[in-house]
Amino acid sequence: RFQEPERSAVVGTLMQISDYRRLTDGRLVLLTQVLERFVVQTVVQEFPYSVAHVQILPDTEEVPTSDENFCKIARAAAICN
């Protein structure tokens, strides 16, 4: 949440949930893929959840997004830990 309204720039990350596991105690383990970074321009709403107008930040490097081996390793680690 935006706790400091005088703050001029808040950077965030837009992510997509690729997979999830619900643990026996109710917690969730999420496997996510980063889509884009953004900076908050103006806050529209703070409660019950934060809503803002944002500006997408350009990528500075290309990272492969469809590495199946990485996904398998990440899923295995999430299940085992």
C-alpha positions as CSV (number, residue, x, y, z in Angstrom):
1,R,0.0,0.0,0.0
2,F,1.0,3.6,-0.5
3,Q,2.0,4.6,3.1
4,E,3.9,7.8,2.1
5,P,1.7,10.1,-0.1
6,E,4.5,12.7,-0.4
7,R,6.7,10.1,-2.2
8,S,7.1,11.0,-5.8
9,A,8.1,7.7,-7.5
10,V,7.1,4.2,-6.6
11,V,8.4,1.4,-8.9
12,G,6.5,-1.8,-9.1
13,T,6.4,-5.0,-11.2
14,L,3.5,-6.4,-13.1
15,M,3.5,-10.2,-12.8
16,Q,1.5,-13.2,-14.1
17,I,0.8,-16.2,-11.9
18,S,1.9,-19.2,-13.8
19,D,1.2,-21.9,-11.2
20,Y,0.5,-22.1,-7.5
21,R,0.4,-24.6,-4.6
22,R,-1.8,-24.2,-1.5
23,L,0.1,-25.5,1.6
24,T,-1.7,-27.4,4.4
25,D,-1.5,-24.4,6.6
26,G,-3.3,-22.2,4.1
27,R,-0.3,-20.3,2.7
28,L,0.2,-20.1,-1.1
29,V,3.4,-20.7,-3.0
30,L,3.3,-18.8,-6.3
31,L,5.3,-19.3,-9.5
32,T,5.2,-16.0,-11.3
33,Q,6.5,-14.5,-14.5
34,V,7.5,-10.9,-14.6
35,L,5.8,-9.0,-17.4
36,E,6.8,-5.4,-17.0
37,R,8.1,-2.8,-14.6
38,F,6.2,0.4,-13.9
39,V,6.4,3.6,-12.0
40,V,3.3,5.0,-10.2
41,Q,2.2,8.4,-11.7
42,T,-0.9,9.1,-9.6
43,V,-2.7,7.2,-6.8
44,V,-6.4,6.8,-7.6
45,Q,-7.5,4.8,-4.6
46,E,-5.8,3.5,-1.4
47,F,-8.5,1.4,0.3
48,P,-9.6,-1.3,0.3
49,Y,-6.8,-1.9,-2.1
50,S,-4.4,0.3,-4.0
51,V,-5.2,1.5,-7.5
52,A,-2.9,3.9,-9.5
53,H,-2.2,5.3,-12.9
54,V,1.2,3.9,-14.0
55,Q,3.8,4.4,-16.7
56,I,5.4,1.2,-18.1
57,L,9.2,1.3,-17.9
58,P,11.2,0.0,-20.9
59,D,13.2,-3.2,-20.6
60,T,17.0,-2.7,-20.5
61,E,17.8,-6.3,-21.5
62,E,16.1,-9.3,-23.1
63,V,15.5,-12.4,-20.9
64,P,14.1,-15.6,-22.4
65,T,10.6,-16.2,-21.0
66,S,9.8,-19.8,-22.1
67,D,12.6,-21.9,-20.5
68,E,10.7,-25.1,-19.7
69,N,13.6,-26.5,-17.6
70,F,13.7,-23.4,-15.4
71,C,9.9,-23.8,-14.8
72,K,10.3,-27.4,-13.9
73,I,13.1,-26.6,-11.4
74,A,11.2,-23.7,-9.9
75,R,8.1,-25.9,-9.5
76,A,10.1,-28.7,-7.9
77,A,11.8,-26.3,-5.5
78,A,8.4,-24.8,-4.5
79,I,6.9,-28.2,-3.8
80,C,10.0,-29.5,-1.9
81,N,10.6,-26.4,0.3
